[in-house]
Amino acid sequence: MQRIDTTYQVLYSELAQRTLDASFTSDFPIDGRFITMESRGRRYWYFDTAKEGGGKNRRYVGPVDDEDITRRVENFKDLKSDARARRKIVSTLVREAYLPRPEALVGEIVQTLATAGFFRLRGVLVGTVAFQCYPALLGVRLPNIALQTADADFAQFHSISVAVGDALPPVLDLLRKVDPTFREVPHQADSRKSTKFTNRSGYAVEFLTPNLGSVDNGNRPAPMPALGGASAQPLRFLDFLIHQPVRAVMLHAAGIPVLVPTPERYAIHKLIVGSRRRIDADGTGKSRKDRLQSRTLMEAMLGSRQGDALADAYMEAWDRGNAWKEAITESMRSYEESTRVLLRVQLAEAVASLGAKPKDYGLS
């Protein structure tokens, strides 16, 4: 895979810094103030503004121990918007570094949810739209075929949705600002709730949450207080994917600051779910795409001195039980022999470098 020139990697880092700074200037008016509150032994930032007629509006900001957020809180009054300069940086990264830009509709959807506070409320962008952020994060160009998508997936832990004490405006209203033809899709298990929204052309926006209970819970939509009236579809293995997400920038307009899974967790998660597509008519096609994205990221990370992070995620998943081991093994078997052998050899080397025995992780 071709490396992205260091100049453009530095430019991307500058854009990431500026977009997060700019999100603070738009999210929090200068006449408000930040306060801290404690919940379950951990401190969080909130932002207070005065209500008309008295009282206060209070909005969740993020954990105090998140250094990036706390630094911006402390420097809040000095932050200034520079959208024009950021647009030029985005254009340069797309035009000269050949980094992927989302389709206009996708960019507008993510921008609208970001502005409304989805990522501030610790939501995570997942699926192929998130995958499009990895070339810049990893500093490599990825195959275009792995970047194509017809939907956008957004995830949040149920416990976070309950705990933050804040919420998006009605999600359907937000989506209709982008495209008036968006509508709710009633959930099959409970038609009063919706986890998915589609427009006239069939583009889907879906909200997901980890299924941490029984398998049966995956059939029922989960109420999500922070998601503006939307529920979320519980999915197995999703807790592994969205644990400790990282910041990235979607290259749309002046840049959109988002949270995405770490590339190593995304790669291993796709390895797992790629063997478990069973229900929908397009399951085979989705399985192929899952495995392609997993292989692409694993090759990129193992080939660019990021193998330790990948090996660590691989071992964590392997140690979670037989269902996880079987899913990983089945997907690995699906690759061509030359690809499978190379991945196993490089993973074994990375596992050994972390002080573990490759044979304990199916890599003998």
N, C-alpha and C positions, 0 to 999 in steps of 0.2 A: 504494500500500500504506500502511496506517495505521501510524504510528510508535508505539512503546511509550513511555509517559510516562517522563521522565528519572528520576523518583522510583523507578520499578520497575527501571530499568536500574542505578541505584546499589544497590538492594537485591539484585539478582542478583549484582553484583560482590562484595558483602559475603558472600553465600552461597558464592560460588566460593572466596573466601579461607578461610572457615570449614570447608568440606568438605575441602579439601586439608590444612588443619591437623589436622582430626579423623582423616583417613586415616593420618597419621603416628602419632598416639597409639594407634591400633588395630593398625597394621602392626608397630610396633617397641616392645617392652616396655621399661620404664624401666631395667631392670637390665642391658640390653645396651649396646653402644657402637658408634659409627660409626668406620670407618677408610676410607682412600683407597688405591686401587691403580691402577697404570697399565697400559693395554693399547693397543698400536699408537699410542703417542704421545699418548693422551688419558687423563685421570684420571677415575676413577669412585668413587662412594661405595658402600660395602658395610656391612652391619650384622652384628656378631658377638654371639652369645649362647652361654652355656656349655651343653655337652651333659652329660647325666647320665652319671657314670662317667668324666668327663674329656673334653677336646677342645672343639671349637667348631663351632657351626652358623653358616654365613656366607650372607647373603642379599644379592642385588643391590638397590641403591636407585636409582641414576641418575647422570648425568654431573655432575661437579663444576662445569662451566661453565654448568649450568642454575641460574640465580640463585634461582628459587623453591625448588628442592630444597635447595640449599646454605643458604639462609636458614633453612629449617625444621630442617635438621640442627643449625645453630648455636643455634637457640632451642628445641630439642627438649624440654628439661625443663620449659619454661614453658607448653607446649601443654596445653590441657584440652578435654575433650569437652563439647559443648553441643548435643546431639542435639535436645532439646526445642525450643530456640530456632530451630534450623535447620528443623525440621518446620513451625513456624509461618511461617517465611519462604517455604518451598515452597508451603504452602497459600495464602498471600497472592498469590504470583506466578501460581498457577493460577487462583484464584478471581477476583482483581481485575484482573490484567494479561492474563488469557486466554492465558497461555503453555501450550504443550502438555505434558501429562503422559502418559507411556507407559502402555500397558495393564499391569495388575498382574503378569502372567506375564513380560512383557518386562523390567519393572523389576527383578523378583526375579532373573532370569537375569543381567542386567548387574551387579546388586549382588553376586551370588555370585561372579562372575568377578573383579570389582573387588577384593573382600575377599580373594580367593585370590591376588591379585597380578598379574593380567593387565596392567593399565595401568602398574603399577610396572615390569614387564618390557618396557615400551615397546611394548605392543600398542596397536592403534588400532581404535576402533569405526567401522565404515563402513556404507554403505547407508542405508536410510530411517530406521533407529533413530538414526543420527548426524544425519540431516537434521532430526530433531525438535529438536535442540539449537540450530539456527541462528536461530530467531526471537529468542531471548534474546541471542545473540552479536551479531546485526546490529541489534537494537533495532527490529524490524518484525514485524508479524503476517503469517504466510504462510498460503495457502489450505489448508484441512483435507484436501482431496483429495490433496495432495502428501505428506501426512504418514502415510498409511495403509500398513501393511506386514503381511506374514505370515511374516517370518523376521528373524533377527538375524545380521549378518555381522561377523566380527572378523578383523583382519589384523595381520600382523607380518612384518618383513623376515627372510628366512632367516638372513642374516648375524648379525642381532641375536639370534635364537633360539639360535644356536650359541655366540655370544660371551659371553652374560650369566652363564653358569655357575650358573644357578638355574632352577627349573621350578615350574609349577603342580602341585597334586595331580592325580590322574587326573580328566580332564575329565568323563568319564561319571559318576563319583561326585558331582562338583559339581552337574551338571545334575539328577541324580536326587534331590538334596536339595530342589530346586525342584519337580520333578514326577517321581515314580517311574517313569512310563511312558516316559521318554526312553530311546532305544536308539541304537546306532551304525548308520550306513548304510554298508555295505561299498563301497569305491570301485570303480567299474567297471573301472579299469585294474589294480587290485591289491586283491583282496577282503580281504587281510590288514590293510589300512589304511583309516582313516576320516577324512574331512575334514568330514563332516556328521553331525548328530545330530537326530533328530526325536522328538516325543512322539506320543501316541495321537491327538491332534486334528490332527496334521500340521504343527505349528509347528516350523520348522527353525532350527537353529543351525549356522552354517558358518564354517570357518576358511580364510583366504585368505593368499596370499603372492605377491609380484611374480614374474612369469616373466621373468627377465633373460637367458634362453638362447634356444634355438631354439623355434619354434612347437610342435614335438613335445613339449617339456617340459610343455606345458599339459595333456597327457593323462595325466600321471603324478603321483600325490600326492607332495608334498615332505615328508620327515621334519622335524619341528620339535622339537628337544630341550627347549625351554622350555614346550611346550604340553601337558604332562601326558598324554602318550600319543597325542594327536591329531596327525594330519598336516594339511597345508594344500593347498588347490587353487591351483596357480600360474595367475595371470592376467596377460595383457598390460595395459599402461598403469597397473597398480596402483602401481608405483613412483612415478609422477607424483602420484598421489592422496595417498599417505600420507607423502610427504616433508615433514618439519618440521611435524607435527601441532600443534594448539593444545589448550589445556585448556578444558573446558566442564563444565557441571553438568547431569546428567539430573534432572528434577524428579520424583523418586520418593522416598518416605519422607522421610529427613532430607537428601536431596540426595546424588547419587553423582558424585564427581569422575571424569571420563573424559577420554580423548584422542580427538579427532576431526580429520578433515582440515580444513584451512582452507576457508572457504566458497568462495573463488575457485577453488581446485583442485577442489573437489567439483563446482562448476558446469561447469568446462571438461571434467573427466573424464566427467561425464554427457553432455555434448555429444558426446564421442567415442564412448562405448560405446553411446549411443542409436542410432547408425547401424550397429552391428555385431552386433545380436542376430540369431542365425541358427539356432540348434540346437533349443532347447526349444520345446514346443508353445505356451508362453505368451510367446514371444519378441516378438510384436507388441505385446502389452499392456505388457511390460516396457520396450520401446523408447519407447512413448508416455509412460510414467511417467518414464523417464530424461530425456526432452526437456522434460517439464513441470517437473521439479525444476530442471533447468539454466536454463530460461527464467525461472523464479520467482526463483532466486538472482541471475541476471544483472540482472533488472529491479530487484530490491531493492538491489543494490550500486551499480548505475549511477544509481539515483535517490536515493542517500543519501551521496554524496561518497566512495564507496569504489571508484570506477571505476578508479583507478590500480592497485590490487592485482589487480583482475580483468583489466585489460589486460596486466599483467606476466605473469600465469599464461597468458593467451591466447597471448601472443607466445612464451613458452617452449614451449608445446605445438606451436605452428605451426612452430617452428624444429627440431622433432625429426624431420621427414622427411615424405615424400609420403603415407604411410599416415595419419599424424595430420592432415595438411591435408585429405585427402579426407574423412575421417570428420567433421571439424568442418564442412566445407562442406556435406556432405550433410544433416547435422542442421539447419543453419541454413536450408537450402532448405525443410525440412519445416514451418516456421512460416508462419502467415498473413502475407500481404505486409506489412500494417501493422506487425505485430510484428517481422518480419524487418528492415524498413527502419529502424525505430526503434533496434533493437539494434545494427545495423551503424553507424548514424550516431553513436550514443553511444560505442560501442567505438572507432570511428575517432578521435573527439575525445580519448578517454582514451589511446589509443596515441600520438597526436600530442603530448599533454601530457608523455609520457615521452621525447620527443625522437626518436621513430621515425617512419617514413613509413607511413601506413595502407595504401597500395597494396602495400607489401611483405608485408602480412599479409592479403591478400584482402579489403581494406576500401576499395578505391578508390571 
